[in-house]
Amino acid sequence: MVLEHPVRVGQVDGRIDIACFDRNGRVALAVEVKAPQVRLDQSVADQVAKYDLALGCPWLMISNGLQNAVWRRAEDGVCRPHRAWPVSCG
């Protein structure tokens, strides 16, 4: 697991906040983290989805520490919401 993992999307360089790797060294989980007061809206989801264009990882997550949203890539290659992951704290 690393913080601030570099990601290149087309001509643009970015950084995913947290990257967890599988045993083959590929990103298995990409996490975009926001401050607790930041609402997890479509723009935050779009940010992690943009990085996934370069990563193609099986799990995506956004979190503000209070709420989480998680997506899992299905066998057909499409990321779908994964409801089994805890979505809020407390």
PyMOL Python script that loads the backbone (N, CA, C, O; Angstrom):
from pymol import cmd

cmd.read_pdbstr("""\
ATOM      1  N   MET A   1       0.852  -1.164   0.000  1.00  0.00           N
ATOM      2  CA  MET A   1       0.000   0.000   0.000  1.00  0.00           C
ATOM      3  C   MET A   1       0.897   1.224   0.000  1.00  0.00           C
ATOM      4  O   MET A   1       1.899   1.270   0.713  1.00  0.00           O
ATOM      5  N   VAL A   2       0.533   2.221  -0.805  1.00  0.00           N
ATOM      6  CA  VAL A   2       1.282   3.476  -0.833  1.00  0.00           C
ATOM      7  C   VAL A   2       0.317   4.660  -0.844  1.00  0.00           C
ATOM      8  O   VAL A   2      -0.836   4.545  -1.261  1.00  0.00           O
ATOM      9  N   LEU A   3       0.813   5.782  -0.382  1.00  0.00           N
ATOM     10  CA  LEU A   3       0.070   7.039  -0.432  1.00  0.00           C
ATOM     11  C   LEU A   3       0.558   7.842  -1.625  1.00  0.00           C
ATOM     12  O   LEU A   3       1.734   7.777  -1.984  1.00  0.00           O
ATOM     13  N   GLU A   4      -0.347   8.603  -2.241  1.00  0.00           N
ATOM     14  CA  GLU A   4      -0.001   9.498  -3.339  1.00  0.00           C
ATOM     15  C   GLU A   4       0.687   8.758  -4.490  1.00  0.00           C
ATOM     16  O   GLU A   4       1.769   9.148  -4.929  1.00  0.00           O
ATOM     17  N   HIS A   5       0.062   7.709  -4.962  1.00  0.00           N
ATOM     18  CA  HIS A   5       0.604   6.908  -6.063  1.00  0.00           C
ATOM     19  C   HIS A   5       0.416   7.655  -7.391  1.00  0.00           C
ATOM     20  O   HIS A   5      -0.705   8.042  -7.723  1.00  0.00           O
ATOM     21  N   PRO A   6       1.485   7.858  -8.143  1.00  0.00           N
ATOM     22  CA  PRO A   6       1.360   8.594  -9.415  1.00  0.00           C
ATOM     23  C   PRO A   6       0.549   7.820 -10.455  1.00  0.00           C
ATOM     24  O   PRO A   6       0.657   6.601 -10.584  1.00  0.00           O
ATOM     25  N   VAL A   7      -0.262   8.574 -11.185  1.00  0.00           N
ATOM     26  CA  VAL A   7      -1.098   8.009 -12.241  1.00  0.00           C
ATOM     27  C   VAL A   7      -1.050   8.965 -13.427  1.00  0.00           C
ATOM     28  O   VAL A   7      -1.194  10.176 -13.259  1.00  0.00           O
ATOM     29  N   ARG A   8      -0.849   8.427 -14.616  1.00  0.00           N
ATOM     30  CA  ARG A   8      -0.849   9.249 -15.831  1.00  0.00           C
ATOM     31  C   ARG A   8      -2.083   8.891 -16.646  1.00  0.00           C
ATOM     32  O   ARG A   8      -2.252   7.745 -17.063  1.00  0.00           O
ATOM     33  N   VAL A   9      -2.948   9.888 -16.870  1.00  0.00           N
ATOM     34  CA  VAL A   9      -4.157   9.723 -17.672  1.00  0.00           C
ATOM     35  C   VAL A   9      -3.989  10.575 -18.921  1.00  0.00           C
ATOM     36  O   VAL A   9      -4.124  11.798 -18.870  1.00  0.00           O
ATOM     37  N   GLY A  10      -3.693   9.924 -20.043  1.00  0.00           N
ATOM     38  CA  GLY A  10      -3.415  10.671 -21.265  1.00  0.00           C
ATOM     39  C   GLY A  10      -2.169  11.510 -21.077  1.00  0.00           C
ATOM     40  O   GLY A  10      -1.094  10.985 -20.786  1.00  0.00           O
ATOM     41  N   GLN A  11      -2.316  12.810 -21.244  1.00  0.00           N
ATOM     42  CA  GLN A  11      -1.195  13.738 -21.074  1.00  0.00           C
ATOM     43  C   GLN A  11      -1.136  14.355 -19.679  1.00  0.00           C
ATOM     44  O   GLN A  11      -0.290  15.208 -19.409  1.00  0.00           O
ATOM     45  N   VAL A  12      -2.034  13.924 -18.796  1.00  0.00           N
ATOM     46  CA  VAL A  12      -2.158  14.550 -17.476  1.00  0.00           C
ATOM     47  C   VAL A  12      -1.633  13.612 -16.394  1.00  0.00           C
ATOM     48  O   VAL A  12      -1.993  12.436 -16.340  1.00  0.00           O
ATOM     49  N   ASP A  13      -0.770  14.160 -15.533  1.00  0.00           N
ATOM     50  CA  ASP A  13      -0.266  13.413 -14.387  1.00  0.00           C
ATOM     51  C   ASP A  13      -1.126  13.725 -13.179  1.00  0.00           C
ATOM     52  O   ASP A  13      -1.512  14.872 -12.954  1.00  0.00           O
ATOM     53  N   GLY A  14      -1.422  12.695 -12.407  1.00  0.00           N
ATOM     54  CA  GLY A  14      -2.194  12.864 -11.186  1.00  0.00           C
ATOM     55  C   GLY A  14      -1.660  11.928 -10.123  1.00  0.00           C
ATOM     56  O   GLY A  14      -0.649  11.254 -10.318  1.00  0.00           O
ATOM     57  N   ARG A  15      -2.351  11.896  -9.000  1.00  0.00           N
ATOM     58  CA  ARG A  15      -1.961  11.004  -7.911  1.00  0.00           C
ATOM     59  C   ARG A  15      -3.222  10.487  -7.238  1.00  0.00           C
ATOM     60  O   ARG A  15      -4.108  11.254  -6.858  1.00  0.00           O
ATOM     61  N   ILE A  16      -3.282   9.163  -7.099  1.00  0.00           N
ATOM     62  CA  ILE A  16      -4.370   8.560  -6.339  1.00  0.00           C
ATOM     63  C   ILE A  16      -3.938   8.589  -4.867  1.00  0.00           C
ATOM     64  O   ILE A  16      -2.787   8.284  -4.553  1.00  0.00           O
ATOM     65  N   ASP A  17      -4.846   8.950  -3.980  1.00  0.00           N
ATOM     66  CA  ASP A  17      -4.470   9.139  -2.573  1.00  0.00           C
ATOM     67  C   ASP A  17      -3.919   7.865  -1.936  1.00  0.00           C
ATOM     68  O   ASP A  17      -2.894   7.905  -1.256  1.00  0.00           O
ATOM     69  N   ILE A  18      -4.591   6.742  -2.150  1.00  0.00           N
ATOM     70  CA  ILE A  18      -4.129   5.468  -1.593  1.00  0.00           C
ATOM     71  C   ILE A  18      -4.227   4.409  -2.687  1.00  0.00           C
ATOM     72  O   ILE A  18      -5.255   4.286  -3.353  1.00  0.00           O
ATOM     73  N   ALA A  19      -3.163   3.656  -2.865  1.00  0.00           N
ATOM     74  CA  ALA A  19      -3.164   2.536  -3.801  1.00  0.00           C
ATOM     75  C   ALA A  19      -2.752   1.280  -3.044  1.00  0.00           C
ATOM     76  O   ALA A  19      -1.713   1.257  -2.384  1.00  0.00           O
ATOM     77  N   CYS A  20      -3.571   0.237  -3.142  1.00  0.00           N
ATOM     78  CA  CYS A  20      -3.244  -1.060  -2.556  1.00  0.00           C
ATOM     79  C   CYS A  20      -2.951  -2.012  -3.706  1.00  0.00           C
ATOM     80  O   CYS A  20      -3.695  -2.058  -4.686  1.00  0.00           O
ATOM     81  N   PHE A  21      -1.889  -2.756  -3.588  1.00  0.00           N
ATOM     82  CA  PHE A  21      -1.408  -3.593  -4.684  1.00  0.00           C
ATOM     83  C   PHE A  21      -1.692  -5.071  -4.442  1.00  0.00           C
ATOM     84  O   PHE A  21      -1.756  -5.531  -3.302  1.00  0.00           O
ATOM     85  N   ASP A  22      -1.860  -5.804  -5.544  1.00  0.00           N
ATOM     86  CA  ASP A  22      -1.987  -7.256  -5.442  1.00  0.00           C
ATOM     87  C   ASP A  22      -0.588  -7.875  -5.434  1.00  0.00           C
ATOM     88  O   ASP A  22       0.410  -7.156  -5.471  1.00  0.00           O
ATOM     89  N   ARG A  23      -0.518  -9.159  -5.388  1.00  0.00           N
ATOM     90  CA  ARG A  23       0.779  -9.846  -5.301  1.00  0.00           C
ATOM     91  C   ARG A  23       1.606  -9.712  -6.568  1.00  0.00           C
ATOM     92  O   ARG A  23       2.812  -9.959  -6.548  1.00  0.00           O
ATOM     93  N   ASN A  24       0.974  -9.322  -7.673  1.00  0.00           N
ATOM     94  CA  ASN A  24       1.691  -9.129  -8.936  1.00  0.00           C
ATOM     95  C   ASN A  24       2.135  -7.681  -9.141  1.00  0.00           C
ATOM     96  O   ASN A  24       2.684  -7.344 -10.190  1.00  0.00           O
ATOM     97  N   GLY A  25       1.900  -6.823  -8.141  1.00  0.00           N
ATOM     98  CA  GLY A  25       2.322  -5.431  -8.227  1.00  0.00           C
ATOM     99  C   GLY A  25       1.352  -4.512  -8.944  1.00  0.00           C
ATOM    100  O   GLY A  25       1.675  -3.352  -9.197  1.00  0.00           O
ATOM    101  N   ARG A  26       0.158  -5.014  -9.278  1.00  0.00           N
ATOM    102  CA  ARG A  26      -0.860  -4.173  -9.922  1.00  0.00           C
ATOM    103  C   ARG A  26      -1.741  -3.536  -8.858  1.00  0.00           C
ATOM    104  O   ARG A  26      -1.951  -4.109  -7.789  1.00  0.00           O
ATOM    105  N   VAL A  27      -2.257  -2.341  -9.157  1.00  0.00           N
ATOM    106  CA  VAL A  27      -3.157  -1.682  -8.215  1.00  0.00           C
ATOM    107  C   VAL A  27      -4.455  -2.486  -8.155  1.00  0.00           C
ATOM    108  O   VAL A  27      -5.124  -2.682  -9.170  1.00  0.00           O
ATOM    109  N   ALA A  28      -4.803  -2.950  -6.946  1.00  0.00           N
ATOM    110  CA  ALA A  28      -6.022  -3.723  -6.734  1.00  0.00           C
ATOM    111  C   ALA A  28      -7.139  -2.847  -6.185  1.00  0.00           C
ATOM    112  O   ALA A  28      -8.315  -3.114  -6.431  1.00  0.00           O
ATOM    113  N   LEU A  29      -6.780  -1.803  -5.444  1.00  0.00           N
ATOM    114  CA  LEU A  29      -7.741  -0.877  -4.848  1.00  0.00           C
ATOM    115  C   LEU A  29      -7.189   0.529  -4.956  1.00  0.00           C
ATOM    116  O   LEU A  29      -6.074   0.800  -4.509  1.00  0.00           O
ATOM    117  N   ALA A  30      -7.962   1.424  -5.549  1.00  0.00           N
ATOM    118  CA  ALA A  30      -7.604   2.840  -5.640  1.00  0.00           C
ATOM    119  C   ALA A  30      -8.591   3.626  -4.789  1.00  0.00           C
ATOM    120  O   ALA A  30      -9.805   3.493  -4.950  1.00  0.00           O
ATOM    121  N   VAL A  31      -8.065   4.449  -3.881  1.00  0.00           N
ATOM    122  CA  VAL A  31      -8.909   5.196  -2.952  1.00  0.00           C
ATOM    123  C   VAL A  31      -8.640   6.689  -3.091  1.00  0.00           C
ATOM    124  O   VAL A  31      -7.492   7.131  -3.039  1.00  0.00           O
ATOM    125  N   GLU A  32      -9.699   7.451  -3.266  1.00  0.00           N
ATOM    126  CA  GLU A  32      -9.628   8.917  -3.251  1.00  0.00           C
ATOM    127  C   GLU A  32     -10.207   9.370  -1.913  1.00  0.00           C
ATOM    128  O   GLU A  32     -11.347   9.041  -1.585  1.00  0.00           O
ATOM    129  N   VAL A  33      -9.426  10.121  -1.145  1.00  0.00           N
ATOM    130  CA  VAL A  33      -9.814  10.523   0.200  1.00  0.00           C
ATOM    131  C   VAL A  33     -10.079  12.030   0.228  1.00  0.00           C
ATOM    132  O   VAL A  33      -9.318  12.821  -0.329  1.00  0.00           O
ATOM    133  N   LYS A  34     -11.160  12.401   0.878  1.00  0.00           N
ATOM    134  CA  LYS A  34     -11.532  13.804   1.043  1.00  0.00           C
ATOM    135  C   LYS A  34     -11.671  14.131   2.522  1.00  0.00           C
ATOM    136  O   LYS A  34     -11.761  13.226   3.352  1.00  0.00           O
ATOM    137  N   ALA A  35     -11.689  15.399   2.853  1.00  0.00           N
ATOM    138  CA  ALA A  35     -11.893  15.843   4.228  1.00  0.00           C
ATOM    139  C   ALA A  35     -13.333  15.531   4.660  1.00  0.00           C
ATOM    140  O   ALA A  35     -14.222  15.429   3.815  1.00  0.00           O
ATOM    141  N   PRO A  36     -13.566  15.378   5.977  1.00  0.00           N
ATOM    142  CA  PRO A  36     -14.905  15.030   6.457  1.00  0.00           C
ATOM    143  C   PRO A  36     -16.009  15.987   6.015  1.00  0.00           C
ATOM    144  O   PRO A  36     -17.153  15.566   5.849  1.00  0.00           O
ATOM    145  N   GLN A  37     -15.692  17.246   5.826  1.00  0.00           N
ATOM    146  CA  GLN A  37     -16.723  18.206   5.433  1.00  0.00           C
ATOM    147  C   GLN A  37     -17.016  18.188   3.933  1.00  0.00           C
ATOM    148  O   GLN A  37     -17.951  18.850   3.483  1.00  0.00           O
ATOM    149  N   VAL A  38     -16.233  17.440   3.154  1.00  0.00           N
ATOM    150  CA  VAL A  38     -16.440  17.367   1.707  1.00  0.00           C
ATOM    151  C   VAL A  38     -17.482  16.292   1.406  1.00  0.00           C
ATOM    152  O   VAL A  38     -17.341  15.137   1.808  1.00  0.00           O
ATOM    153  N   ARG A  39     -18.510  16.692   0.704  1.00  0.00           N
ATOM    154  CA  ARG A  39     -19.577  15.768   0.320  1.00  0.00           C
ATOM    155  C   ARG A  39     -19.076  14.818  -0.765  1.00  0.00           C
ATOM    156  O   ARG A  39     -18.393  15.244  -1.696  1.00  0.00           O
ATOM    157  N   LEU A  40     -19.409  13.545  -0.652  1.00  0.00           N
ATOM    158  CA  LEU A  40     -19.050  12.571  -1.675  1.00  0.00           C
ATOM    159  C   LEU A  40     -20.081  12.645  -2.789  1.00  0.00           C
ATOM    160  O   LEU A  40     -21.117  11.981  -2.745  1.00  0.00           O
ATOM    161  N   ASP A  41     -19.778  13.462  -3.782  1.00  0.00           N
ATOM    162  CA  ASP A  41     -20.716  13.678  -4.879  1.00  0.00           C
ATOM    163  C   ASP A  41     -20.147  13.122  -6.184  1.00  0.00           C
ATOM    164  O   ASP A  41     -19.118  12.446  -6.187  1.00  0.00           O
ATOM    165  N   GLN A  42     -20.821  13.413  -7.275  1.00  0.00           N
ATOM    166  CA  GLN A  42     -20.410  12.881  -8.572  1.00  0.00           C
ATOM    167  C   GLN A  42     -19.015  13.341  -8.976  1.00  0.00           C
ATOM    168  O   GLN A  42     -18.286  12.593  -9.627  1.00  0.00           O
ATOM    169  N   SER A  43     -18.632  14.561  -8.602  1.00  0.00           N
ATOM    170  CA  SER A  43     -17.303  15.044  -8.995  1.00  0.00           C
ATOM    171  C   SER A  43     -16.199  14.243  -8.313  1.00  0.00           C
ATOM    172  O   SER A  43     -15.141  14.032  -8.906  1.00  0.00           O
ATOM    173  N   VAL A  44     -16.423  13.795  -7.082  1.00  0.00           N
ATOM    174  CA  VAL A  44     -15.436  12.972  -6.387  1.00  0.00           C
ATOM    175  C   VAL A  44     -15.380  11.586  -7.037  1.00  0.00           C
ATOM    176  O   VAL A  44     -14.300  11.032  -7.242  1.00  0.00           O
ATOM    177  N   ALA A  45     -16.542  11.038  -7.355  1.00  0.00           N
ATOM    178  CA  ALA A  45     -16.586   9.738  -8.042  1.00  0.00           C
ATOM    179  C   ALA A  45     -15.916   9.832  -9.410  1.00  0.00           C
ATOM    180  O   ALA A  45     -15.206   8.915  -9.823  1.00  0.00           O
ATOM    181  N   ASP A  46     -16.142  10.938 -10.109  1.00  0.00           N
ATOM    182  CA  ASP A  46     -15.521  11.124 -11.423  1.00  0.00           C
ATOM    183  C   ASP A  46     -13.994  11.180 -11.317  1.00  0.00           C
ATOM    184  O   ASP A  46     -13.285  10.721 -12.213  1.00  0.00           O
ATOM    185  N   GLN A  47     -13.502  11.740 -10.224  1.00  0.00           N
ATOM    186  CA  GLN A  47     -12.057  11.850 -10.034  1.00  0.00           C
ATOM    187  C   GLN A  47     -11.417  10.467  -9.942  1.00  0.00           C
ATOM    188  O   GLN A  47     -10.416  10.209 -10.611  1.00  0.00           O
ATOM    189  N   VAL A  48     -11.979   9.574  -9.123  1.00  0.00           N
ATOM    190  CA  VAL A  48     -11.406   8.231  -9.007  1.00  0.00           C
ATOM    191  C   VAL A  48     -11.637   7.442 -10.294  1.00  0.00           C
ATOM    192  O   VAL A  48     -10.805   6.613 -10.663  1.00  0.00           O
ATOM    193  N   ALA A  49     -12.754   7.685 -10.981  1.00  0.00           N
ATOM    194  CA  ALA A  49     -13.027   7.003 -12.254  1.00  0.00           C
ATOM    195  C   ALA A  49     -12.013   7.423 -13.322  1.00  0.00           C
ATOM    196  O   ALA A  49     -11.607   6.610 -14.151  1.00  0.00           O
ATOM    197  N   LYS A  50     -11.611   8.690 -13.296  1.00  0.00           N
ATOM    198  CA  LYS A  50     -10.603   9.173 -14.250  1.00  0.00           C
ATOM    199  C   LYS A  50      -9.282   8.444 -14.048  1.00  0.00           C
ATOM    200  O   LYS A  50      -8.648   8.023 -15.016  1.00  0.00           O
ATOM    201  N   TYR A  51      -8.867   8.296 -12.803  1.00  0.00           N
ATOM    202  CA  TYR A  51      -7.635   7.569 -12.518  1.00  0.00           C
ATOM    203  C   TYR A  51      -7.760   6.108 -12.931  1.00  0.00           C
ATOM    204  O   TYR A  51      -6.788   5.496 -13.374  1.00  0.00           O
ATOM    205  N   ASP A  52      -8.951   5.557 -12.787  1.00  0.00           N
ATOM    206  CA  ASP A  52      -9.144   4.158 -13.148  1.00  0.00           C
ATOM    207  C   ASP A  52      -8.994   3.922 -14.649  1.00  0.00           C
ATOM    208  O   ASP A  52      -8.729   2.795 -15.066  1.00  0.00           O
ATOM    209  N   LEU A  53      -9.155   4.946 -15.455  1.00  0.00           N
ATOM    210  CA  LEU A  53      -8.902   4.792 -16.894  1.00  0.00           C
ATOM    211  C   LEU A  53      -7.481   4.308 -17.136  1.00  0.00           C
ATOM    212  O   LEU A  53      -7.234   3.534 -18.060  1.00  0.00           O
ATOM    213  N   ALA A  54      -6.549   4.762 -16.309  1.00  0.00           N
ATOM    214  CA  ALA A  54      -5.155   4.345 -16.445  1.00  0.00           C
ATOM    215  C   ALA A  54      -4.859   3.072 -15.659  1.00  0.00           C
ATOM    216  O   ALA A  54      -4.005   2.279 -16.056  1.00  0.00           O
ATOM    217  N   LEU A  55      -5.566   2.877 -14.542  1.00  0.00           N
ATOM    218  CA  LEU A  55      -5.247   1.766 -13.648  1.00  0.00           C
ATOM    219  C   LEU A  55      -5.989   0.479 -13.989  1.00  0.00           C
ATOM    220  O   LEU A  55      -5.398  -0.601 -13.974  1.00  0.00           O
ATOM    221  N   GLY A  56      -7.281   0.587 -14.296  1.00  0.00           N
ATOM    222  CA  GLY A  56      -8.097  -0.593 -14.565  1.00  0.00           C
ATOM    223  C   GLY A  56      -8.122  -1.566 -13.399  1.00  0.00           C
ATOM    224  O   GLY A  56      -8.086  -2.779 -13.603  1.00  0.00           O
ATOM    225  N   CYS A  57      -8.184  -1.043 -12.175  1.00  0.00           N
ATOM    226  CA  CYS A  57      -8.121  -1.915 -11.009  1.00  0.00           C
ATOM    227  C   CYS A  57      -9.502  -2.486 -10.650  1.00  0.00           C
ATOM    228  O   CYS A  57     -10.525  -1.918 -11.031  1.00  0.00           O
ATOM    229  N   PRO A  58      -9.528  -3.601  -9.922  1.00  0.00           N
ATOM    230  CA  PRO A  58     -10.794  -4.259  -9.612  1.00  0.00           C
ATOM    231  C   PRO A  58     -11.651  -3.551  -8.565  1.00  0.00           C
ATOM    232  O   PRO A  58     -12.862  -3.769  -8.524  1.00  0.00           O
ATOM    233  N   TRP A  59     -11.060  -2.719  -7.726  1.00  0.00           N
ATOM    234  CA  TRP A  59     -11.801  -2.020  -6.674  1.00  0.00           C
ATOM    235  C   TRP A  59     -11.501  -0.522  -6.713  1.00  0.00           C
ATOM    236  O   TRP A  59     -10.352  -0.112  -6.876  1.00  0.00           O
ATOM    237  N   LEU A  60     -12.547   0.284  -6.561  1.00  0.00           N
ATOM    238  CA  LEU A  60     -12.427   1.747  -6.448  1.00  0.00           C
ATOM    239  C   LEU A  60     -13.167   2.180  -5.196  1.00  0.00           C
ATOM    240  O   LEU A  60     -14.185   1.592  -4.833  1.00  0.00           O
ATOM    241  N   MET A  61     -12.650   3.215  -4.532  1.00  0.00           N
ATOM    242  CA  MET A  61     -13.297   3.690  -3.316  1.00  0.00           C
ATOM    243  C   MET A  61     -13.093   5.185  -3.174  1.00  0.00           C
ATOM    244  O   MET A  61     -12.043   5.721  -3.530  1.00  0.00           O
ATOM    245  N   ILE A  62     -14.115   5.855  -2.645  1.00  0.00           N
ATOM    246  CA  ILE A  62     -13.992   7.241  -2.215  1.00  0.00           C
ATOM    247  C   ILE A  62     -14.436   7.287  -0.757  1.00  0.00           C
ATOM    248  O   ILE A  62     -15.332   6.545  -0.352  1.00  0.00           O
ATOM    249  N   SER A  63     -13.811   8.156   0.024  1.00  0.00           N
ATOM    250  CA  SER A  63     -14.144   8.256   1.438  1.00  0.00           C
ATOM    251  C   SER A  63     -13.860   9.654   1.948  1.00  0.00           C
ATOM    252  O   SER A  63     -12.901  10.303   1.531  1.00  0.00           O
ATOM    253  N   ASN A  64     -14.704  10.103   2.853  1.00  0.00           N
ATOM    254  CA  ASN A  64     -14.413  11.349   3.562  1.00  0.00           C
ATOM    255  C   ASN A  64     -14.207  11.059   5.049  1.00  0.00           C
ATOM    256  O   ASN A  64     -14.233  11.974   5.871  1.00  0.00           O
ATOM    257  N   GLY A  65     -14.006   9.799   5.388  1.00  0.00           N
ATOM    258  CA  GLY A  65     -13.816   9.398   6.773  1.00  0.00           C
ATOM    259  C   GLY A  65     -15.116   9.132   7.506  1.00  0.00           C
ATOM    260  O   GLY A  65     -15.131   8.437   8.521  1.00  0.00           O
ATOM    261  N   LEU A  66     -16.211   9.685   6.994  1.00  0.00           N
ATOM    262  CA  LEU A  66     -17.526   9.482   7.595  1.00  0.00           C
ATOM    263  C   LEU A  66     -18.407   8.596   6.712  1.00  0.00           C
ATOM    264  O   LEU A  66     -19.231   7.823   7.201  1.00  0.00           O
ATOM    265  N   GLN A  67     -18.214   8.730   5.429  1.00  0.00           N
ATOM    266  CA  GLN A  67     -18.957   7.931   4.457  1.00  0.00           C
ATOM    267  C   GLN A  67     -17.986   7.362   3.441  1.00  0.00           C
ATOM    268  O   GLN A  67     -16.933   7.937   3.169  1.00  0.00           O
ATOM    269  N   ASN A  68     -18.363   6.221   2.889  1.00  0.00           N
ATOM    270  CA  ASN A  68     -17.563   5.559   1.861  1.00  0.00           C
ATOM    271  C   ASN A  68     -18.470   5.162   0.709  1.00  0.00           C
ATOM    272  O   ASN A  68     -19.660   4.913   0.896  1.00  0.00           O
ATOM    273  N   ALA A  69     -17.901   5.108  -0.464  1.00  0.00           N
ATOM    274  CA  ALA A  69     -18.575   4.522  -1.621  1.00  0.00           C
ATOM    275  C   ALA A  69     -17.551   3.626  -2.300  1.00  0.00           C
ATOM    276  O   ALA A  69     -16.404   4.023  -2.504  1.00  0.00           O
ATOM    277  N   VAL A  70     -17.970   2.416  -2.647  1.00  0.00           N
ATOM    278  CA  VAL A  70     -17.059   1.427  -3.192  1.00  0.00           C
ATOM    279  C   VAL A  70     -17.658   0.837  -4.463  1.00  0.00           C
ATOM    280  O   VAL A  70     -18.862   0.594  -4.547  1.00  0.00           O
ATOM    281  N   TRP A  71     -16.794   0.613  -5.447  1.00  0.00           N
ATOM    282  CA  TRP A  71     -17.190  -0.038  -6.698  1.00  0.00           C
ATOM    283  C   TRP A  71     -16.287  -1.232  -6.931  1.00  0.00           C
ATOM    284  O   TRP A  71     -15.104  -1.209  -6.592  1.00  0.00           O
ATOM    285  N   ARG A  72     -16.860  -2.278  -7.514  1.00  0.00           N
ATOM    286  CA  ARG A  72     -16.084  -3.469  -7.863  1.00  0.00           C
ATOM    287  C   ARG A  72     -16.269  -3.753  -9.343  1.00  0.00           C
ATOM    288  O   ARG A  72     -17.378  -3.672  -9.871  1.00  0.00           O
ATOM    289  N   ARG A  73     -15.173  -4.087 -10.005  1.00  0.00           N
ATOM    290  CA  ARG A  73     -15.220  -4.399 -11.431  1.00  0.00           C
ATOM    291  C   ARG A  73     -15.743  -5.821 -11.615  1.00  0.00           C
ATOM    292  O   ARG A  73     -15.181  -6.772 -11.073  1.00  0.00           O
ATOM    293  N   ALA A  74     -16.808  -5.955 -12.376  1.00  0.00           N
ATOM    294  CA  ALA A  74     -17.404  -7.260 -12.655  1.00  0.00           C
ATOM    295  C   ALA A  74     -16.625  -7.965 -13.764  1.00  0.00           C
ATOM    296  O   ALA A  74     -15.732  -7.379 -14.376  1.00  0.00           O
ATOM    297  N   GLU A  75     -16.968  -9.212 -14.012  1.00  0.00           N
ATOM    298  CA  GLU A  75     -16.289  -9.991 -15.048  1.00  0.00           C
ATOM    299  C   GLU A  75     -16.437  -9.371 -16.431  1.00  0.00           C
ATOM    300  O   GLU A  75     -15.592  -9.586 -17.301  1.00  0.00           O
ATOM    301  N   ASP A  76     -17.519  -8.591 -16.643  1.00  0.00           N
ATOM    302  CA  ASP A  76     -17.713  -7.943 -17.940  1.00  0.00           C
ATOM    303  C   ASP A  76     -16.913  -6.644 -18.071  1.00  0.00           C
ATOM    304  O   ASP A  76     -17.008  -5.951 -19.085  1.00  0.00           O
ATOM    305  N   GLY A  77     -16.119  -6.317 -17.034  1.00  0.00           N
ATOM    306  CA  GLY A  77     -15.263  -5.136 -17.071  1.00  0.00           C
ATOM    307  C   GLY A  77     -15.909  -3.865 -16.562  1.00  0.00           C
ATOM    308  O   GLY A  77     -15.252  -2.825 -16.500  1.00  0.00           O
ATOM    309  N   VAL A  78     -17.180  -3.921 -16.195  1.00  0.00           N
ATOM    310  CA  VAL A  78     -17.914  -2.738 -15.739  1.00  0.00           C
ATOM    311  C   VAL A  78     -17.817  -2.630 -14.216  1.00  0.00           C
ATOM    312  O   VAL A  78     -18.001  -3.617 -13.503  1.00  0.00           O
ATOM    313  N   CYS A  79     -17.526  -1.419 -13.725  1.00  0.00           N
ATOM    314  CA  CYS A  79     -17.510  -1.174 -12.278  1.00  0.00           C
ATOM    315  C   CYS A  79     -18.934  -0.898 -11.819  1.00  0.00           C
ATOM    316  O   CYS A  79     -19.649  -0.074 -12.389  1.00  0.00           O
ATOM    317  N   ARG A  80     -19.322  -1.613 -10.771  1.00  0.00           N
ATOM    318  CA  ARG A  80     -20.660  -1.441 -10.210  1.00  0.00           C
ATOM    319  C   ARG A  80     -20.541  -1.191  -8.704  1.00  0.00           C
ATOM    320  O   ARG A  80     -19.603  -1.664  -8.064  1.00  0.00           O
ATOM    321  N   PRO A  81     -21.500  -0.441  -8.142  1.00  0.00           N
ATOM    322  CA  PRO A  81     -21.462  -0.207  -6.703  1.00  0.00           C
ATOM    323  C   PRO A  81     -21.428  -1.531  -5.939  1.00  0.00           C
ATOM    324  O   PRO A  81     -22.103  -2.494  -6.304  1.00  0.00           O
ATOM    325  N   HIS A  82     -20.643  -1.555  -4.892  1.00  0.00           N
ATOM    326  CA  HIS A  82     -20.511  -2.736  -4.042  1.00  0.00           C
ATOM    327  C   HIS A  82     -21.124  -2.384  -2.697  1.00  0.00           C
ATOM    328  O   HIS A  82     -20.530  -1.648  -1.910  1.00  0.00           O
ATOM    329  N   ARG A  83     -22.300  -2.905  -2.440  1.00  0.00           N
ATOM    330  CA  ARG A  83     -23.075  -2.514  -1.253  1.00  0.00           C
ATOM    331  C   ARG A  83     -22.645  -3.200   0.040  1.00  0.00           C
ATOM    332  O   ARG A  83     -23.024  -2.742   1.118  1.00  0.00           O
ATOM    333  N   ALA A  84     -21.872  -4.274  -0.027  1.00  0.00           N
ATOM    334  CA  ALA A  84     -21.519  -5.019   1.177  1.00  0.00           C
ATOM    335  C   ALA A  84     -20.475  -4.281   2.025  1.00  0.00           C
ATOM    336  O   ALA A  84     -20.340  -4.564   3.215  1.00  0.00           O
ATOM    337  N   TRP A  85     -19.745  -3.349   1.431  1.00  0.00           N
ATOM    338  CA  TRP A  85     -18.729  -2.601   2.167  1.00  0.00           C
ATOM    339  C   TRP A  85     -19.436  -1.643   3.126  1.00  0.00           C
ATOM    340  O   TRP A  85     -20.454  -1.061   2.751  1.00  0.00           O
ATOM    341  N   PRO A  86     -18.931  -1.458   4.355  1.00  0.00           N
ATOM    342  CA  PRO A  86     -19.578  -0.490   5.264  1.00  0.00           C
ATOM    343  C   PRO A  86     -19.605   0.901   4.631  1.00  0.00           C
ATOM    344  O   PRO A  86     -18.595   1.352   4.090  1.00  0.00           O
ATOM    345  N   VAL A  87     -20.741   1.580   4.692  1.00  0.00           N
ATOM    346  CA  VAL A  87     -20.870   2.874   4.035  1.00  0.00           C
ATOM    347  C   VAL A  87     -20.783   4.055   4.989  1.00  0.00           C
ATOM    348  O   VAL A  87     -20.626   5.188   4.534  1.00  0.00           O
ATOM    349  N   SER A  88     -20.880   3.832   6.290  1.00  0.00           N
ATOM    350  CA  SER A  88     -20.736   4.958   7.207  1.00  0.00           C
ATOM    351  C   SER A  88     -20.171   4.468   8.529  1.00  0.00           C
ATOM    352  O   SER A  88     -20.209   3.277   8.841  1.00  0.00           O
ATOM    353  N   CYS A  89     -19.647   5.408   9.294  1.00  0.00           N
ATOM    354  CA  CYS A  89     -19.066   5.081  10.593  1.00  0.00           C
ATOM    355  C   CYS A  89     -20.025   5.547  11.700  1.00  0.00           C
ATOM    356  O   CYS A  89     -20.763   6.519  11.538  1.00  0.00           O
ATOM    357  N   GLY A  90     -19.992   4.846  12.793  1.00  0.00           N
ATOM    358  CA  GLY A  90     -20.729   5.271  13.977  1.00  0.00           C
ATOM    359  C   GLY A  90     -22.153   5.001  13.875  1.00  0.00           C
ATOM    360  O   GLY A  90     -22.907   5.304  14.800  1.00  0.00           O
TER     361      GLY A  90
END
""", "prot")
cmd.dss("prot")
cmd.show_as("cartoon", "prot")
cmd.util.cbc("prot")
cmd.orient("prot")
